[in-house]
Amino acid sequence: MLAEAHFEDLATVAAGHDNQESSFALLSKDRFGRVVVAGGPWAGEVWPEGMLGAPVGRIGALRCRITSPRAQIEIKQMMPVWVPGRPRRRKDTEDIARLEAALREQGAHPA
């Protein structure tokens, strides 16, 4: 289904495609109803508030929650703090600027 929607397997994409990455996270909710990391060394850690507040996304018949733009901004800003060995990337800075511009176009304040 994803191939029909023009998605490509990143393992087979040639270099020079801006090194796009895609990630999936297993989520859970804690006893307070907050979205938390579902497993691994960070199990139970709280994700940004409103993280799953964006509309449900869809590719064909497949539907899933999408990380809200504000949460994407927070995650990109905080990842080097949360994971000290991870450097701040130019791509994240560019993504943050794009997300903030899109929020402004919608009349929303980025932060």
Backbone as numpy.savetxt, mean C-alpha at the origin, in Angstrom:
# Nx Ny Nz CAx CAy CAz Cx Cy Cz
-6.56 -14.44 -15.02 -7.38 -13.26 -15.02 -6.51 -12.00 -15.02
-5.44 -11.98 -14.21 -4.60 -10.78 -14.17 -3.89 -10.55 -15.51
-3.47 -11.64 -16.17 -2.83 -11.48 -17.47 -3.79 -10.86 -18.48
-5.07 -11.25 -18.40 -6.07 -10.68 -19.30 -6.27 -9.19 -19.05
-5.97 -8.74 -17.80 -6.10 -7.32 -17.46 -4.77 -6.59 -17.67
-3.83 -7.24 -18.39 -2.55 -6.66 -18.78 -1.56 -6.52 -17.62
-1.71 -7.33 -16.57 -0.71 -7.38 -15.52 0.38 -8.33 -15.97
1.61 -8.12 -15.48 2.73 -8.97 -15.85 3.35 -9.57 -14.60
3.88 -10.77 -14.73 4.62 -11.41 -13.66 5.93 -10.65 -13.49
6.16 -10.05 -12.32 7.35 -9.23 -12.12 8.63 -10.02 -12.29
8.59 -11.31 -12.06 9.79 -12.12 -12.21 10.21 -12.22 -13.67
9.29 -11.98 -14.58 9.62 -12.11 -16.00 9.74 -10.77 -16.72
9.47 -9.68 -16.03 9.55 -8.36 -16.65 11.02 -7.96 -16.78
11.39 -7.48 -17.94 12.78 -7.08 -18.17 13.13 -5.85 -17.35
14.42 -5.71 -17.07 14.90 -4.52 -16.35 14.54 -3.27 -17.14
14.42 -2.16 -16.42 14.10 -0.90 -17.08 12.64 -0.54 -16.97
11.85 -1.29 -16.23 10.44 -0.99 -16.06 10.20 -0.33 -14.71
11.11 0.52 -14.27 10.96 1.29 -13.04 10.90 0.42 -11.80
11.32 -0.84 -11.92 11.36 -1.74 -10.77 10.10 -1.69 -9.93
8.97 -1.80 -10.57 7.69 -1.79 -9.87 7.62 -2.97 -8.92
6.99 -2.76 -7.79 6.81 -3.87 -6.87 5.35 -3.90 -6.43
4.93 -5.06 -6.09 3.58 -5.26 -5.61 3.68 -6.09 -4.35
2.85 -5.78 -3.38 2.93 -6.57 -2.15 1.54 -6.85 -1.62
1.47 -7.89 -0.86 0.23 -8.30 -0.23 0.52 -8.53 1.23
-0.38 -8.15 2.08 -0.19 -8.33 3.52 -1.39 -9.05 4.10
-1.11 -10.04 4.94 -2.19 -10.71 5.65 -2.58 -9.84 6.83
-3.86 -9.56 6.91 -4.35 -8.65 7.94 -5.30 -9.38 8.88
-5.43 -8.82 10.05 -6.37 -9.33 11.03 -6.94 -8.12 11.76
-7.82 -8.36 12.70 -8.33 -7.29 13.56 -8.09 -7.70 15.00
-7.75 -6.73 15.82 -7.56 -7.03 17.24 -8.90 -6.90 17.97
-8.89 -7.09 19.27 -10.15 -7.08 20.03 -10.82 -5.72 20.04
-10.09 -4.68 19.62 -10.67 -3.33 19.54 -11.18 -3.01 18.14
-11.04 -3.96 17.20 -11.49 -3.76 15.83 -10.49 -3.06 14.94
-9.27 -2.84 15.45 -8.23 -2.18 14.64 -7.59 -3.19 13.69
-7.16 -2.72 12.51 -6.45 -3.58 11.56 -5.03 -3.77 12.06
-4.61 -5.04 12.16 -3.27 -5.36 12.67 -2.58 -6.34 11.74
-1.26 -6.44 11.90 -0.46 -7.43 11.17 -0.91 -8.81 11.65
-1.18 -9.72 10.71 -1.78 -11.02 11.06 -0.77 -12.04 11.57
0.49 -11.94 11.17 1.45 -12.97 11.58 2.88 -12.51 11.44
3.78 -13.39 11.81 5.21 -13.09 11.71 5.70 -12.29 12.90
6.90 -11.76 12.80 7.51 -11.06 13.95 6.75 -9.80 14.37
5.94 -9.24 13.47 5.21 -8.01 13.79 3.73 -8.29 14.07
3.36 -9.54 14.29 1.96 -9.90 14.54 1.37 -9.04 15.65
0.18 -8.52 15.37 -0.52 -7.71 16.36 -0.22 -6.23 16.30
0.81 -5.83 15.52 1.13 -4.40 15.39 0.01 -3.72 14.59
-0.36 -2.54 15.02 -1.48 -1.81 14.41 -1.03 -1.12 13.12
-1.85 -1.29 12.06 -1.63 -0.56 10.82 -2.23 0.83 10.97
-1.94 1.78 10.04 -2.49 3.14 10.14 -4.02 3.14 10.22
-4.54 4.04 11.01 -5.99 4.19 11.15 -6.59 4.53 9.78
-7.72 3.92 9.47 -8.38 4.18 8.19 -7.73 3.50 7.01
-6.79 2.60 7.27 -6.04 1.97 6.20 -6.94 1.35 5.14
-8.01 0.72 5.54 -8.90 0.06 4.58 -10.16 0.87 4.34
-10.05 2.20 4.46 -11.19 3.07 4.27 -11.48 3.43 2.82
-10.60 3.05 1.92 -10.82 3.34 0.50 -11.90 2.41 -0.05
-12.51 2.79 -1.17 -13.51 1.91 -1.78 -12.89 0.55 -2.15
-13.74 -0.45 -2.24 -13.29 -1.79 -2.66 -12.86 -1.71 -4.12
-11.71 -2.32 -4.43 -11.22 -2.35 -5.79 -11.68 -3.61 -6.51
-11.55 -3.59 -7.83 -12.01 -4.74 -8.61 -11.18 -4.88 -9.87
-10.78 -6.12 -10.16 -10.19 -6.50 -11.44 -11.04 -7.66 -11.91
-11.82 -7.45 -12.96 -12.76 -8.49 -13.40 -13.73 -8.78 -12.27
-13.90 -10.05 -11.95 -14.82 -10.45 -10.87 -14.13 -10.43 -9.50
-12.82 -10.28 -9.48 -12.07 -10.29 -8.22 -12.20 -8.94 -7.53
-12.64 -8.96 -6.28 -12.80 -7.73 -5.50 -11.90 -7.81 -4.27
-11.32 -6.68 -3.88 -10.49 -6.67 -2.68 -10.42 -5.25 -2.12
-10.05 -5.17 -0.86 -9.82 -3.88 -0.21 -8.54 -3.28 -0.76
-8.50 -1.96 -0.81 -7.32 -1.24 -1.28 -6.86 -0.33 -0.15
-5.58 -0.26 0.04 -5.03 0.63 1.07 -5.34 2.07 0.71
-5.92 2.81 1.65 -6.31 4.20 1.38 -5.09 5.05 1.05
-5.27 6.10 0.25 -4.13 6.96 -0.10 -3.43 7.54 1.13
-4.18 7.98 2.13 -3.54 8.54 3.34 -2.69 7.50 4.06
-3.20 6.25 4.12 -2.42 5.18 4.75 -1.19 4.85 3.92
-1.32 4.88 2.58 -0.15 4.63 1.72 0.93 5.67 2.01
0.51 6.93 2.16 1.47 8.00 2.47 2.15 7.72 3.80
1.37 7.39 4.83 1.96 7.12 6.15 2.91 5.94 6.11
2.52 4.88 5.43 3.38 3.69 5.34 4.69 4.04 4.64
4.61 4.78 3.52 5.83 5.14 2.79 6.72 6.08 3.62
6.11 6.96 4.41 6.91 7.86 5.25 7.54 7.12 6.42
6.82 6.16 6.98 7.26 5.51 8.21 8.08 4.24 8.02
8.06 3.63 6.83 8.75 2.36 6.64 10.22 2.41 7.08
10.98 3.47 6.77 12.38 3.50 7.24 12.49 3.58 8.76
11.46 4.06 9.43 11.45 4.11 10.89 11.07 2.73 11.44
10.04 2.13 10.85 9.57 0.83 11.30 10.57 -0.27 11.00
11.26 -0.16 9.85 12.26 -1.14 9.44 13.57 -0.38 9.24
14.35 -0.22 10.32 15.54 0.64 10.26 16.53 0.32 9.14
16.62 -0.90 8.70 17.55 -1.25 7.63 17.07 -0.88 6.25
15.81 -0.47 6.13 15.26 -0.14 4.81 15.51 1.33 4.51
16.25 1.62 3.46 16.54 3.02 3.14 15.32 3.75 2.59
15.32 5.04 2.73 14.27 5.86 2.12 14.56 5.88 0.62
13.54 5.57 -0.18 13.73 5.46 -1.62 13.16 6.69 -2.33
13.83 7.09 -3.42 13.34 8.20 -4.24 11.93 7.90 -4.76
11.68 6.64 -5.12 10.37 6.25 -5.62 9.29 6.54 -4.58
9.56 6.28 -3.30 8.57 6.54 -2.27 8.27 8.03 -2.16
9.30 8.86 -2.25 9.12 10.31 -2.21 8.25 10.76 -3.39
8.52 10.21 -4.58 7.72 10.54 -5.77 6.29 10.05 -5.61
6.12 8.83 -5.06 4.77 8.28 -4.85 3.98 9.15 -3.87
4.64 9.60 -2.81 3.98 10.45 -1.82 3.49 11.74 -2.48
4.34 12.34 -3.30 3.96 13.58 -4.00 2.75 13.33 -4.90
2.74 12.19 -5.64 1.60 11.85 -6.51 0.33 11.63 -5.71
0.45 10.89 -4.60 -0.73 10.62 -3.77 -1.28 11.92 -3.18
-0.39 12.78 -2.70 -0.84 14.06 -2.13 -1.51 14.93 -3.19
-0.95 14.95 -4.41 -1.55 15.73 -5.49 -2.93 15.18 -5.84
-3.08 13.86 -5.89 -4.38 13.26 -6.20 -5.40 13.59 -5.12
-4.98 13.58 -3.86 -5.90 13.94 -2.78 -6.33 15.40 -2.89
-5.37 16.29 -3.21 -5.71 17.71 -3.37 -6.70 17.90 -4.52
-6.50 17.17 -5.64 -7.42 17.26 -6.78 -8.83 16.85 -6.40
-8.93 15.92 -5.45 -10.24 15.46 -4.99 -10.81 16.37 -3.92
-10.05 17.42 -3.57 -10.51 18.34 -2.54 -10.26 17.87 -1.13
-9.43 16.85 -0.99 -9.11 16.33 0.34 -7.72 16.82 0.75
-7.52 16.96 2.02 -6.21 17.33 2.52 -5.36 16.08 2.67
-4.11 16.11 2.16 -3.25 14.91 2.18 -3.01 14.36 3.59
-2.83 15.20 4.57 -2.52 14.65 5.90 -3.38 15.29 6.96
